[in-house]
């Protein structure tokens, strides 16, 4: 009786965890495999089935939590991230969620202990246990082989198949290759011939300022209205703008930074994507900064984090950023303690622009590339960082269209950023009236709370919506005929650096010229594109020694 109930309950749990019939057969085979594995050790079917139920709950639960905070499901390559500093980060940023995970873990551990002590059934001989395990393994492997590895990889960003996705990653060889070093998942056998270099439009190179706006997205992605000050920031009348496709959701800003600067998708490196600033230091020899430095640019990073954050200093040095300034390097009157209380863009961006203008006064002949990393709109958004009494009408505007206090806080911070930039743009035009400057704004990823907006507004399902932010390019002191205006093409972040070079009228070396030719092939999704030319281009980069891999996947499934 107990065994029958356990089997029915186990299959029911799998159905609930899958939320789809797409991989249900494989999920049931995975359940039987784990039960047979448990049977080897506990010797009776009752406890083996019940323990496999506990495992289903644990895997599906963790996968759902991960999906809610990253828009990607749990896979085997994610496991090393537990030891890579992510746990303290999540505890600090999402304490309630982590408390729920802790309580759930204790309950599942208690349930497992209870099963082991109180649910024993009739023992089965070791010979029969081994036979059942062998049959279950054959069934599990056969269904996986018939489905193919690609079948689960394509659903990573879809809210279903939470159990089967993890179990498929467990037997996918590509998952385990990630532990040995850097690998590229989308690389061909044959290289792609490089295109000829493209000459520049002018001998006078403009300065380029790229500002990464932490967790900023365009509310219009969700059909939400915005006010004129925000519209001028997200869609400058004299510039170009559009949607930006990124690889991440909720966090991991350095992955967007990596993609913009190297022209590669961080997602191509699997679980190593999170570690690219550590594993990748010294391995990428073609980058936006390398290209600009070869044209005579002074390249500078200004980060709103301290120098000790992750491996930023070493990685940025390795890709040609010759000057790296962190908030603990900015001299007075900048007050680092006051800044770190809120990470205010009003404080940080003013210090950035003042430093930029001062450097030009010292050496006006050298063109500048300035890469700015902000942190103001980082979650959680249940804290009020905007000063009391400021932007209250804008906060009320946001609440009127979406009664969510997290969104209202996000919008109030966005208005502060937009207002700050409006003032600083005027300051730049006044202080440097003859100096051509191209300013590129973009959002690195959406904040976690946006996963609720779809449900609140009852929007049509769109798996890619969580990975859309914005980009905006605006020219200062550049003739209008040299720079178009209006809505541009939607881009993937891997192309944003290349398009910035094109809009600035700069020469493109053969690498960037070839990458620009992939725009039509890949469209607005670089990693998700099935373009064979992209895969061959990656082979070219590896063969030329421009991307150093410990080993690479020579042919994807």
C-alpha positions as CSV (number, residue, x, y, z in Angstrom):
1,X,0.0,0.0,0.0
2,X,2.7,2.5,1.0
3,X,4.7,1.6,-2.1
4,X,1.8,2.2,-4.4
5,X,1.0,5.6,-2.8
6,X,4.7,6.5,-3.0
7,X,4.9,5.8,-6.7
8,X,1.7,7.7,-7.5
9,X,2.9,10.6,-5.4
10,X,6.3,10.6,-7.0
11,X,4.9,10.7,-10.5
12,X,2.5,13.5,-9.4
13,X,5.4,15.5,-8.0
14,X,7.3,15.2,-11.3
15,X,4.2,16.4,-13.2
16,X,4.0,19.4,-10.9
17,X,7.7,20.1,-11.2
18,X,7.6,19.9,-15.0
19,X,4.6,22.1,-15.7
20,X,4.7,20.7,-19.2
21,X,4.5,17.4,-21.0
22,X,7.4,18.3,-23.2
23,X,10.1,16.4,-21.3
24,X,7.7,14.4,-19.0
25,X,8.9,11.0,-20.3
26,X,12.5,11.9,-19.6
27,X,11.6,13.3,-16.2
28,X,9.9,10.1,-15.2
29,X,12.9,8.1,-16.5
30,X,15.1,10.4,-14.3
31,X,12.9,9.7,-11.3
32,X,13.2,5.9,-11.8
33,X,16.9,6.3,-12.2
34,X,17.3,8.2,-8.9
35,X,15.0,5.7,-7.2
36,X,17.1,2.8,-8.5
37,X,20.2,4.5,-7.3
38,X,18.7,5.1,-3.8
39,X,17.7,1.4,-3.8
40,X,21.3,0.3,-4.0
41,X,21.9,1.9,-0.6
42,X,18.6,1.6,1.3
43,X,17.6,-1.9,0.0
44,X,13.8,-1.4,-0.1
45,X,11.6,0.2,-2.7
46,X,9.5,2.2,-0.3
47,X,12.3,4.3,1.0
48,X,14.0,4.5,-2.4
49,X,10.9,6.0,-4.0
50,X,10.2,8.4,-1.1
51,X,13.8,9.7,-1.0
52,X,13.7,10.2,-4.8
53,X,10.5,12.3,-4.1
54,X,12.5,14.5,-1.7
55,X,15.1,14.9,-4.4
56,X,12.5,16.0,-6.9
57,X,11.2,18.6,-4.5
58,X,14.7,19.9,-3.7
59,X,15.8,20.2,-7.3
60,X,12.6,21.7,-8.6
61,X,12.4,24.1,-5.6
62,X,15.9,25.4,-6.1
63,X,15.4,25.7,-9.8
64,X,12.3,27.7,-9.4
65,X,14.0,30.0,-6.9
66,X,17.0,30.5,-9.3
67,X,14.6,31.1,-12.2
68,X,12.7,33.8,-10.2
69,X,16.0,35.6,-9.6
70,X,17.9,35.1,-12.8
71,X,15.3,33.9,-15.4
72,X,17.4,30.8,-15.9
73,X,16.8,27.4,-14.4
74,X,19.2,25.4,-12.2
75,X,21.8,23.2,-14.0
76,X,24.9,21.2,-12.9
77,X,27.4,23.9,-13.9
78,X,25.7,26.3,-11.5
79,X,26.8,24.3,-8.5
80,X,30.3,25.8,-8.2
81,X,28.7,29.2,-7.9
82,X,27.7,28.3,-4.4
83,X,31.3,28.5,-3.5
84,X,32.0,31.7,-5.6
85,X,30.6,34.3,-3.2
86,X,27.0,34.1,-4.5
87,X,25.6,33.0,-1.1
88,X,26.7,36.0,0.9
89,X,25.5,38.2,-2.0
90,X,22.0,36.7,-2.0
91,X,21.9,36.8,1.8
92,X,22.6,40.5,1.7
93,X,20.3,41.3,-1.2
94,X,17.4,38.9,-0.7
95,X,17.3,37.8,3.0
96,X,13.7,36.7,2.9
97,X,14.3,34.4,-0.1
98,X,17.4,32.9,1.5
99,X,15.6,32.4,4.8
100,X,12.9,30.4,2.9
101,X,15.6,28.3,1.2
102,X,17.2,27.6,4.6
103,X,13.9,26.6,6.2
104,X,13.0,24.5,3.2
105,X,16.4,22.8,3.4
106,X,15.9,21.9,7.1
107,X,12.4,20.5,6.3
108,X,13.7,18.4,3.5
109,X,16.5,17.1,5.6
110,X,14.0,16.3,8.4
111,X,11.8,14.5,5.9
112,X,14.7,12.4,4.6
113,X,15.6,11.4,8.1
114,X,12.0,10.4,8.9
115,X,11.9,8.3,5.7
116,X,15.1,6.5,6.6
117,X,13.9,5.7,10.1
118,X,10.2,5.0,9.8
119,X,9.4,4.0,6.2
120,X,11.4,0.9,5.7
121,X,9.9,-1.9,3.6
122,X,10.8,-5.4,2.6
123,X,14.5,-5.7,1.6
124,X,15.5,-6.7,-1.9
125,X,18.5,-8.8,-2.8
126,X,21.6,-7.0,-4.0
127,X,21.5,-8.8,-7.3
128,X,18.0,-7.6,-8.1
129,X,18.9,-4.1,-7.0
130,X,21.9,-4.0,-9.4
131,X,19.7,-5.3,-12.2
132,X,17.0,-2.7,-11.6
133,X,19.7,0.0,-11.5
134,X,21.2,-1.1,-14.8
135,X,17.7,-1.2,-16.5
136,X,16.9,2.3,-15.1
137,X,20.3,3.7,-16.2
138,X,19.8,2.3,-19.8
139,X,16.3,3.8,-19.9
140,X,17.5,7.1,-18.6
141,X,20.4,7.4,-21.0
142,X,18.5,6.1,-24.0
143,X,15.7,8.7,-23.6
144,X,18.3,11.5,-23.1
145,X,20.2,10.4,-26.3
146,X,16.9,10.3,-28.3
147,X,16.0,13.8,-27.1
148,X,19.5,15.2,-27.6
149,X,21.3,17.8,-25.4
150,X,20.0,20.7,-27.4
151,X,16.4,20.0,-26.3
152,X,17.0,21.0,-22.7
153,X,19.5,23.8,-23.5
154,X,16.8,25.6,-25.6
155,X,14.4,25.8,-22.6
156,X,16.8,27.2,-20.0
157,X,14.9,30.6,-20.0
158,X,11.4,29.1,-20.1
159,X,9.3,28.5,-16.9
160,X,8.8,24.8,-17.2
161,X,10.7,21.5,-17.0
162,X,12.4,22.5,-13.8
163,X,13.3,18.9,-12.8
164,X,14.2,17.4,-16.2
165,X,16.4,20.4,-17.1
166,X,18.7,19.7,-14.1
167,X,18.7,16.0,-14.7
168,X,19.6,16.4,-18.4
169,X,22.4,18.7,-17.5
170,X,23.7,16.0,-15.2
171,X,24.4,13.7,-18.1
172,X,25.3,16.3,-20.7
173,X,29.1,16.1,-21.3
174,X,29.2,19.9,-22.1
175,X,28.1,20.6,-18.5
176,X,31.1,18.8,-17.1
177,X,33.6,20.4,-19.6
178,X,32.9,23.7,-17.9
179,X,34.7,22.6,-14.8
180,X,38.0,22.2,-16.7
181,X,38.5,25.8,-17.8
182,X,37.0,28.1,-20.4
183,X,35.0,26.5,-23.2
184,X,33.0,28.0,-26.1
185,X,29.7,26.2,-26.7
186,X,29.1,27.8,-30.1
187,X,32.2,27.2,-32.1
188,X,32.7,25.6,-35.5
189,X,35.5,23.4,-36.9
190,X,36.3,25.6,-39.9
191,X,37.4,29.3,-39.4
192,X,35.7,32.2,-41.1
193,X,38.0,34.4,-43.3
194,X,38.2,37.9,-42.0
195,X,36.8,40.8,-43.9
196,X,39.0,43.8,-45.0
197,X,39.4,46.7,-42.5
198,X,37.0,49.6,-43.0
199,X,38.5,53.1,-43.1
200,X,37.1,55.9,-40.8
201,X,34.9,58.7,-41.9
202,X,37.1,61.4,-40.4
203,X,40.6,62.0,-39.1
204,X,39.3,63.7,-36.0
205,X,38.2,61.0,-33.6
206,X,35.5,61.9,-31.1
207,X,35.7,61.0,-27.4
208,X,33.5,58.1,-26.5
209,X,31.8,57.9,-23.1
210,X,29.9,54.6,-22.4
211,X,27.8,54.6,-19.2
212,X,26.5,51.3,-17.9
213,X,23.3,52.1,-15.9
214,X,22.9,49.4,-13.2
215,X,19.6,47.5,-13.5
216,X,18.0,50.1,-15.8
217,X,15.4,49.0,-18.3
218,X,12.8,50.9,-20.4
219,X,9.4,50.7,-18.7
220,X,7.8,50.8,-22.2
221,X,9.0,47.2,-22.6
222,X,6.1,46.3,-20.3
223,X,3.8,48.9,-21.9
224,X,4.2,51.3,-19.0
225,X,4.2,55.1,-19.7
226,X,7.1,57.4,-18.9
227,X,7.4,61.1,-18.4
228,X,9.3,63.5,-20.7
229,X,12.5,63.7,-18.6
230,X,12.8,59.9,-18.7
231,X,11.9,59.7,-22.4
232,X,14.7,62.3,-23.2
233,X,17.1,60.0,-21.3
234,X,16.0,56.6,-22.8
235,X,15.2,58.0,-26.3
236,X,17.3,61.2,-26.9
237,X,15.7,63.2,-29.7
238,X,19.1,63.9,-31.4
239,X,20.4,60.4,-31.0
240,X,19.6,56.8,-31.7
241,X,18.0,54.3,-29.3
242,X,16.5,50.9,-29.1
243,X,16.1,47.6,-27.1
244,X,19.2,45.8,-25.9
245,X,19.3,42.1,-25.5
246,X,21.5,41.0,-22.6
247,X,22.6,37.6,-21.3
248,X,21.6,38.0,-17.7
249,X,18.7,38.9,-15.4
250,X,18.8,40.2,-11.8
251,X,22.5,40.4,-11.4
252,X,26.0,39.6,-12.7
253,X,26.7,43.0,-14.3
254,X,30.2,42.0,-15.2
255,X,28.8,39.6,-17.8
256,X,27.3,42.5,-19.6
257,X,30.5,44.4,-19.3
258,X,32.4,41.4,-20.7
259,X,30.1,41.1,-23.7
260,X,30.2,44.8,-24.6
261,X,34.0,45.0,-24.4
262,X,34.9,41.7,-26.1
263,X,32.1,41.4,-28.6
264,X,31.3,37.9,-27.3
265,X,28.3,36.5,-25.4
266,X,29.1,35.6,-21.9
267,X,26.5,32.8,-22.3
268,X,28.8,31.1,-24.7
269,X,31.1,30.2,-21.8
270,X,28.3,28.3,-19.8
271,X,28.8,28.3,-16.0
272,X,32.2,30.0,-16.5
273,X,30.3,33.2,-17.5
274,X,30.0,34.1,-13.9
275,X,33.8,33.7,-13.4
276,X,35.0,35.3,-16.6
277,X,36.6,38.3,-14.8
278,X,38.7,35.7,-12.9
279,X,39.2,32.9,-15.4
280,X,39.3,35.2,-18.4
281,X,42.0,37.6,-17.2
282,X,44.8,37.6,-19.9
283,X,42.8,35.3,-22.3
284,X,41.0,37.9,-24.5
285,X,43.3,39.8,-26.8
286,X,40.8,41.5,-29.1
287,X,38.5,44.0,-27.4
288,X,36.9,47.4,-27.8
289,X,39.6,48.9,-25.5
290,X,42.5,47.2,-27.5
291,X,41.1,48.5,-30.7
292,X,40.6,52.1,-29.4
293,X,44.1,52.1,-27.8
294,X,45.6,51.1,-31.2
295,X,43.9,54.3,-32.6
296,X,45.6,56.5,-30.0
297,X,42.8,56.6,-27.4
298,X,43.4,57.0,-23.7
299,X,41.1,54.3,-22.2
300,X,39.8,54.8,-18.7
301,X,37.4,52.9,-16.4
302,X,35.5,54.7,-13.7
303,X,33.7,52.3,-11.4
304,X,31.3,52.9,-8.6
305,X,32.8,49.9,-6.7
306,X,35.9,49.7,-4.7
307,X,39.2,48.5,-6.3
308,X,38.9,45.2,-4.3
309,X,35.6,44.3,-6.0
310,X,35.9,40.8,-7.6
311,X,38.8,40.8,-10.0
312,X,38.0,44.0,-11.8
313,X,41.4,45.7,-11.7
314,X,43.3,42.7,-13.2
315,X,40.7,41.9,-15.8
316,X,40.3,45.4,-17.1
317,X,44.1,45.8,-17.2
318,X,44.3,42.6,-19.3
319,X,41.9,43.9,-22.0
320,X,43.7,47.2,-22.5
321,X,42.1,49.6,-20.1
322,X,45.2,51.6,-19.3
323,X,43.6,53.7,-16.5
324,X,41.3,52.2,-13.9
325,X,39.7,54.5,-11.3
326,X,37.5,53.2,-8.5
327,X,35.5,55.1,-5.9
328,X,38.3,54.7,-3.4
329,X,40.6,56.5,-5.8
330,X,38.4,59.6,-6.3
331,X,39.9,62.5,-4.4
332,X,37.9,64.9,-2.2
333,X,35.6,66.7,-2.2
334,X,34.0,63.3,-3.3
335,X,32.8,61.7,-0.1
336,X,32.9,57.9,-0.4
337,X,31.0,57.2,2.8
338,X,28.2,59.5,1.8
339,X,28.1,58.0,-1.7
340,X,28.0,54.4,-0.5
341,X,25.0,55.1,1.6
342,X,22.9,55.3,-1.5
343,X,25.2,54.9,-4.6
344,X,23.6,58.0,-5.9
345,X,24.1,58.8,-9.6
346,X,23.9,62.5,-8.8
347,X,27.1,62.2,-6.7
348,X,29.0,59.7,-8.8
349,X,28.3,61.0,-12.3
350,X,29.2,64.5,-11.3
351,X,32.5,63.3,-10.1
352,X,33.0,61.3,-13.3
353,X,32.3,64.2,-15.6
354,X,34.5,66.6,-13.5
355,X,37.3,64.1,-13.7
356,X,36.9,63.7,-17.4
357,X,36.9,67.5,-18.1
358,X,39.9,67.9,-15.9
359,X,41.9,65.2,-17.8
360,X,41.1,67.0,-21.1
361,X,42.4,70.3,-19.8
362,X,45.7,68.5,-19.0
363,X,46.0,66.8,-22.4
364,X,43.4,68.0,-25.0
365,X,45.0,66.4,-28.0
366,X,44.4,62.7,-27.0
367,X,40.9,61.3,-27.7
368,X,39.3,59.6,-24.7
369,X,37.4,56.4,-24.1
370,X,35.6,56.6,-20.8
371,X,33.7,53.5,-19.5
372,X,31.5,54.3,-16.5
373,X,29.9,51.7,-14.2
374,X,27.1,53.0,-12.0
375,X,25.3,51.2,-9.1
376,X,22.3,53.4,-8.1
377,X,19.4,51.3,-9.3
378,X,20.7,48.0,-8.0
379,X,18.2,46.1,-6.0
380,X,16.6,45.5,-3.7
381,X,14.0,48.1,-4.4
382,X,12.1,47.9,-1.1
383,X,14.6,50.5,0.2
384,X,14.0,54.2,-0.5
385,X,17.3,55.6,-1.7
386,X,15.9,58.7,-3.3
387,X,16.1,61.6,-0.8
388,X,12.8,62.3,1.0
389,X,10.8,65.0,-0.7
390,X,12.5,64.5,-4.1
391,X,10.7,63.2,-7.1
392,X,7.5,62.5,-5.2
393,X,5.2,63.4,-8.1
394,X,7.2,61.0,-10.3
395,X,6.9,58.3,-7.7
396,X,3.1,58.9,-7.6
397,X,3.0,58.8,-11.4
398,X,4.6,55.3,-11.4
399,X,2.3,54.1,-8.6
400,X,-0.7,55.3,-10.6
401,X,0.2,53.1,-13.6
402,X,1.5,50.1,-11.6
403,X,0.7,49.9,-7.9
404,X,3.9,48.3,-6.9
405,X,6.2,50.1,-4.4
406,X,9.3,48.4,-5.8
407,X,8.5,49.7,-9.3
408,X,7.8,53.2,-7.9
409,X,11.2,53.2,-6.1
410,X,12.9,52.0,-9.4
411,X,11.1,54.8,-11.3
412,X,12.1,57.5,-8.8
413,X,15.7,56.5,-9.0
414,X,15.5,56.4,-12.8
415,X,14.1,60.0,-12.8
416,X,17.0,61.1,-10.6
417,X,19.5,59.5,-13.0
418,X,17.7,61.1,-16.0
419,X,17.6,64.6,-14.3
420,X,21.3,64.3,-13.3
421,X,22.3,63.4,-16.9
422,X,20.3,66.3,-18.3
423,X,22.3,68.7,-16.1
424,X,25.6,67.0,-16.8
425,X,25.0,67.0,-20.6
426,X,24.4,70.7,-20.5
427,X,27.6,71.1,-18.4
428,X,29.6,69.1,-21.0
429,X,28.2,71.2,-23.9
430,X,29.1,74.4,-22.1
431,X,32.5,73.3,-20.8
432,X,33.7,71.6,-24.0
433,X,31.8,73.4,-26.8
434,X,34.1,72.3,-29.6
435,X,35.0,68.8,-28.5
436,X,33.1,66.0,-30.3
437,X,31.8,63.3,-27.9
438,X,29.7,60.2,-28.5
439,X,27.8,59.2,-25.4
440,X,26.4,55.6,-25.1
441,X,24.0,54.7,-22.3
442,X,22.8,51.2,-21.7
443,X,21.2,49.0,-19.1
444,X,23.1,45.9,-18.0
445,X,20.1,43.8,-16.9
446,X,16.7,44.1,-15.4
447,X,16.2,44.1,-11.6
448,X,14.7,41.0,-9.9
449,X,11.3,42.6,-9.2
450,X,10.4,42.8,-12.9
451,X,9.5,39.1,-12.9
452,X,6.3,40.2,-11.1
453,X,5.3,42.8,-13.7
454,X,4.4,40.2,-16.3
455,X,2.0,38.6,-13.9
456,X,0.6,41.9,-12.6
457,X,-0.1,43.3,-16.0
458,X,-1.1,39.9,-17.4
459,X,1.1,40.3,-20.4
460,X,1.5,37.7,-23.2
461,X,4.2,35.2,-22.5
462,X,7.6,36.3,-23.9
463,X,10.7,34.4,-22.7
464,X,13.1,37.1,-24.0
465,X,11.3,40.0,-22.3
466,X,13.3,39.5,-19.0
467,X,16.5,39.9,-21.0
468,X,15.7,43.3,-22.6
469,X,17.0,46.6,-21.4
470,X,17.8,49.7,-23.5
471,X,20.6,51.5,-25.3
472,X,20.8,55.2,-26.3
473,X,23.5,56.9,-28.3
474,X,23.7,60.7,-28.4
475,X,26.2,62.9,-30.1
476,X,27.6,66.1,-28.6
477,X,29.2,68.6,-31.0
478,X,29.0,66.1,-33.9
479,X,27.3,67.4,-37.1
480,X,23.7,65.9,-37.4
481,X,24.5,64.7,-41.0
482,X,27.2,62.4,-39.6
483,X,24.8,60.8,-37.0
484,X,21.3,59.6,-37.6
485,X,18.5,60.1,-35.1
486,X,15.4,58.1,-34.1
487,X,14.8,54.5,-33.2
488,X,17.6,52.2,-34.3
489,X,17.7,48.5,-34.7
490,X,17.3,46.3,-31.6
491,X,20.8,45.0,-30.7
492,X,22.5,42.3,-28.7
493,X,25.0,43.7,-26.2
494,X,27.8,41.8,-28.0
495,X,27.3,44.1,-30.9
496,X,26.9,47.4,-29.0
497,X,30.7,48.2,-29.0
498,X,30.9,47.6,-32.7
499,X,27.9,49.8,-33.5
500,X,29.4,52.5,-31.3
501,X,32.6,52.4,-33.4
502,X,30.5,52.7,-36.5
503,X,28.4,55.6,-35.2
504,X,31.6,57.4,-34.1
505,X,33.0,57.1,-37.6
506,X,36.1,55.2,-36.5
507,X,38.1,52.7,-38.6
508,X,37.2,49.1,-38.1
509,X,40.0,46.5,-38.0
510,X,39.4,43.2,-39.7
511,X,38.0,41.7,-36.5
512,X,35.5,44.4,-35.9
513,X,34.7,44.6,-39.6
514,X,33.9,40.9,-39.6
515,X,31.9,41.2,-36.4
516,X,29.9,44.0,-38.0
517,X,29.1,41.7,-40.9
518,X,27.4,39.3,-38.4
519,X,24.8,41.9,-37.5
520,X,22.4,40.7,-40.2
521,X,23.1,37.0,-39.4
522,X,22.5,37.2,-35.7
523,X,20.0,40.0,-35.4
524,X,19.2,41.1,-31.9
525,X,20.2,37.8,-30.2
526,X,23.9,36.9,-30.5
527,X,24.1,33.7,-28.4
528,X,20.7,32.3,-29.4
529,X,21.5,32.8,-33.1
530,X,22.1,29.6,-35.0
531,X,24.4,31.5,-37.4
532,X,27.1,29.2,-38.7
533,X,29.2,32.3,-39.7
534,X,29.2,33.3,-36.0
535,X,30.4,29.9,-35.0
536,X,33.2,30.0,-37.6
537,X,34.1,33.5,-36.5
538,X,34.6,32.2,-33.0
539,X,36.9,29.5,-34.4
540,X,38.9,32.2,-36.2
541,X,39.4,34.1,-32.9
542,X,40.6,31.0,-31.2
543,X,42.9,29.9,-34.1
544,X,44.5,33.4,-34.2
545,X,45.2,33.3,-30.4
546,X,42.8,36.2,-29.7
547,X,40.8,34.0,-27.4
548,X,42.8,31.6,-25.2
549,X,41.0,28.5,-24.1
550,X,42.2,25.7,-21.9
551,X,40.2,23.5,-24.2
552,X,37.2,24.2,-26.4
553,X,34.2,22.4,-27.7
554,X,35.1,21.9,-31.4
555,X,31.6,21.0,-32.4
556,X,28.4,21.6,-30.5
557,X,25.6,19.0,-30.5
